Amino acid sequence: MQIKCPHCNKENRFPIDKLSSIPKCGICHRGLLSVPITLNQSNIDELLTQKILPVLIDFWAPWCGPCKMFAPTFQAGAEKFAGKIVFAKVDTEAEQMLGAKYNIRSIPTLVYFWQSKELGRVSGALPPAQLNELALQLAQLSSAK
């Protein structure tokens, strides 16, 4: 899988089966999954078809006020659950085809996946406690395998 480091912007490639080992950037050595990763047409399928960690995607847009307010909460969740859940973001303005493919009608919308299957979705910005509860439920999926 190829991920751009959210800290130094360098492209990193690592085997998808090493996802739960908390991959680090080859340049700055910081965690690649300690912040939400950016998904696009070229990398979303590879991430969603892996069977190692659940994926929680925030579909958002840069002009959306609630999306901007929710971003720090989502980032804190990525830090807390790194190695247990993959937190990812899709900018629906830049990736309009993905918004259509996943039938996103309002933003922010969280969609969660496990082993290629959509398990559910939540529309609207969640408070930290509610996001934490959802993440705990998702984290149990990978630990139960």
Contacts in CASP RR format, 6 or more apart in sequence:
PFRMAT RR
TARGET T0000
AUTHOR 0000-0000-0000
METHOD contacts of the structure
MODEL  1
MQIKCPHCNKENRFPIDKLSSIPKCGICHRGLLSVPITLNQSNIDELLTQ
KILPVLIDFWAPWCGPCKMFAPTFQAGAEKFAGKIVFAKVDTEAEQMLGA
KYNIRSIPTLVYFWQSKELGRVSGALPPAQLNELALQLAQLSSAK
1 13 0 8 1.000
1 14 0 8 1.000
1 15 0 8 1.000
1 16 0 8 1.000
1 19 0 8 1.000
1 43 0 8 1.000
1 46 0 8 1.000
1 47 0 8 1.000
1 50 0 8 1.000
2 11 0 8 1.000
2 12 0 8 1.000
2 13 0 8 1.000
2 43 0 8 1.000
3 11 0 8 1.000
3 12 0 8 1.000
3 14 0 8 1.000
3 23 0 8 1.000
3 32 0 8 1.000
3 37 0 8 1.000
3 43 0 8 1.000
4 10 0 8 1.000
4 11 0 8 1.000
4 12 0 8 1.000
4 37 0 8 1.000
4 38 0 8 1.000
5 11 0 8 1.000
5 12 0 8 1.000
5 25 0 8 1.000
5 26 0 8 1.000
5 27 0 8 1.000
5 28 0 8 1.000
5 30 0 8 1.000
5 32 0 8 1.000
6 32 0 8 1.000
6 34 0 8 1.000
6 35 0 8 1.000
6 36 0 8 1.000
6 37 0 8 1.000
6 38 0 8 1.000
7 25 0 8 1.000
7 28 0 8 1.000
7 30 0 8 1.000
7 31 0 8 1.000
7 35 0 8 1.000
8 25 0 8 1.000
8 27 0 8 1.000
8 28 0 8 1.000
8 30 0 8 1.000
10 25 0 8 1.000
10 26 0 8 1.000
10 27 0 8 1.000
10 28 0 8 1.000
12 23 0 8 1.000
12 25 0 8 1.000
12 26 0 8 1.000
12 27 0 8 1.000
12 32 0 8 1.000
14 23 0 8 1.000
14 32 0 8 1.000
16 46 0 8 1.000
16 47 0 8 1.000
16 50 0 8 1.000
16 52 0 8 1.000
17 50 0 8 1.000
17 52 0 8 1.000
19 33 0 8 1.000
19 50 0 8 1.000
19 52 0 8 1.000
19 53 0 8 1.000
19 83 0 8 1.000
19 86 0 8 1.000
20 52 0 8 1.000
20 53 0 8 1.000
20 83 0 8 1.000
20 84 0 8 1.000
20 142 0 8 1.000
21 83 0 8 1.000
22 31 0 8 1.000
22 33 0 8 1.000
22 34 0 8 1.000
22 82 0 8 1.000
22 83 0 8 1.000
23 31 0 8 1.000
23 32 0 8 1.000
23 33 0 8 1.000
24 30 0 8 1.000
24 31 0 8 1.000
24 32 0 8 1.000
25 31 0 8 1.000
25 32 0 8 1.000
31 82 0 8 1.000
33 78 0 8 1.000
33 82 0 8 1.000
33 83 0 8 1.000
33 86 0 8 1.000
33 87 0 8 1.000
34 78 0 8 1.000
34 79 0 8 1.000
34 82 0 8 1.000
35 75 0 8 1.000
35 78 0 8 1.000
35 79 0 8 1.000
35 87 0 8 1.000
36 58 0 8 1.000
36 74 0 8 1.000
36 75 0 8 1.000
36 78 0 8 1.000
36 87 0 8 1.000
36 88 0 8 1.000
36 89 0 8 1.000
37 47 0 8 1.000
37 86 0 8 1.000
37 87 0 8 1.000
37 88 0 8 1.000
37 89 0 8 1.000
38 88 0 8 1.000
38 89 0 8 1.000
38 90 0 8 1.000
38 91 0 8 1.000
39 47 0 8 1.000
39 57 0 8 1.000
39 88 0 8 1.000
39 89 0 8 1.000
39 90 0 8 1.000
39 95 0 8 1.000
39 98 0 8 1.000
40 90 0 8 1.000
40 94 0 8 1.000
40 95 0 8 1.000
40 98 0 8 1.000
41 95 0 8 1.000
41 97 0 8 1.000
41 98 0 8 1.000
44 90 0 8 1.000
44 98 0 8 1.000
47 55 0 8 1.000
47 86 0 8 1.000
47 88 0 8 1.000
48 55 0 8 1.000
48 113 0 8 1.000
48 116 0 8 1.000
49 116 0 8 1.000
51 115 0 8 1.000
51 116 0 8 1.000
52 142 0 8 1.000
53 83 0 8 1.000
53 84 0 8 1.000
53 85 0 8 1.000
53 86 0 8 1.000
53 142 0 8 1.000
54 85 0 8 1.000
54 86 0 8 1.000
54 112 0 8 1.000
54 113 0 8 1.000
54 114 0 8 1.000
54 119 0 8 1.000
54 138 0 8 1.000
54 139 0 8 1.000
54 141 0 8 1.000
54 142 0 8 1.000
55 85 0 8 1.000
55 86 0 8 1.000
55 88 0 8 1.000
55 112 0 8 1.000
55 113 0 8 1.000
55 114 0 8 1.000
56 85 0 8 1.000
56 86 0 8 1.000
56 87 0 8 1.000
56 88 0 8 1.000
56 110 0 8 1.000
56 111 0 8 1.000
56 112 0 8 1.000
56 113 0 8 1.000
56 134 0 8 1.000
56 135 0 8 1.000
56 138 0 8 1.000
57 88 0 8 1.000
57 89 0 8 1.000
57 90 0 8 1.000
57 102 0 8 1.000
57 110 0 8 1.000
57 111 0 8 1.000
57 112 0 8 1.000
57 113 0 8 1.000
58 67 0 8 1.000
58 70 0 8 1.000
58 74 0 8 1.000
58 87 0 8 1.000
58 88 0 8 1.000
58 89 0 8 1.000
58 90 0 8 1.000
58 108 0 8 1.000
58 109 0 8 1.000
58 110 0 8 1.000
59 89 0 8 1.000
59 90 0 8 1.000
59 92 0 8 1.000
59 98 0 8 1.000
59 99 0 8 1.000
59 102 0 8 1.000
59 104 0 8 1.000
59 107 0 8 1.000
59 108 0 8 1.000
59 109 0 8 1.000
59 110 0 8 1.000
59 111 0 8 1.000
60 67 0 8 1.000
60 70 0 8 1.000
60 71 0 8 1.000
60 89 0 8 1.000
60 90 0 8 1.000
60 91 0 8 1.000
60 92 0 8 1.000
60 107 0 8 1.000
60 108 0 8 1.000
61 67 0 8 1.000
61 91 0 8 1.000
61 92 0 8 1.000
61 93 0 8 1.000
61 107 0 8 1.000
62 68 0 8 1.000
62 91 0 8 1.000
62 93 0 8 1.000
63 93 0 8 1.000
64 107 0 8 1.000
64 108 0 8 1.000
66 107 0 8 1.000
66 108 0 8 1.000
66 124 0 8 1.000
66 125 0 8 1.000
67 107 0 8 1.000
67 108 0 8 1.000
67 125 0 8 1.000
69 125 0 8 1.000
70 108 0 8 1.000
70 124 0 8 1.000
70 125 0 8 1.000
70 126 0 8 1.000
73 125 0 8 1.000
73 126 0 8 1.000
73 127 0 8 1.000
73 128 0 8 1.000
73 131 0 8 1.000
74 87 0 8 1.000
74 89 0 8 1.000
74 131 0 8 1.000
75 87 0 8 1.000
76 128 0 8 1.000
77 87 0 8 1.000
77 131 0 8 1.000
77 132 0 8 1.000
77 135 0 8 1.000
78 87 0 8 1.000
80 132 0 8 1.000
80 135 0 8 1.000
81 87 0 8 1.000
81 135 0 8 1.000
81 138 0 8 1.000
81 139 0 8 1.000
84 135 0 8 1.000
84 138 0 8 1.000
84 139 0 8 1.000
84 142 0 8 1.000
84 143 0 8 1.000
85 135 0 8 1.000
85 138 0 8 1.000
85 139 0 8 1.000
85 142 0 8 1.000
90 98 0 8 1.000
90 99 0 8 1.000
90 102 0 8 1.000
92 98 0 8 1.000
92 99 0 8 1.000
92 104 0 8 1.000
92 107 0 8 1.000
102 111 0 8 1.000
102 118 0 8 1.000
104 111 0 8 1.000
105 123 0 8 1.000
106 123 0 8 1.000
106 124 0 8 1.000
107 124 0 8 1.000
108 123 0 8 1.000
108 124 0 8 1.000
108 125 0 8 1.000
109 121 0 8 1.000
109 122 0 8 1.000
109 123 0 8 1.000
109 124 0 8 1.000
110 121 0 8 1.000
110 122 0 8 1.000
110 123 0 8 1.000
110 124 0 8 1.000
110 126 0 8 1.000
110 134 0 8 1.000
111 118 0 8 1.000
111 120 0 8 1.000
111 121 0 8 1.000
112 118 0 8 1.000
112 119 0 8 1.000
112 120 0 8 1.000
112 121 0 8 1.000
112 134 0 8 1.000
112 138 0 8 1.000
113 119 0 8 1.000
114 138 0 8 1.000
114 141 0 8 1.000
114 142 0 8 1.000
119 138 0 8 1.000
122 134 0 8 1.000
126 134 0 8 1.000
END
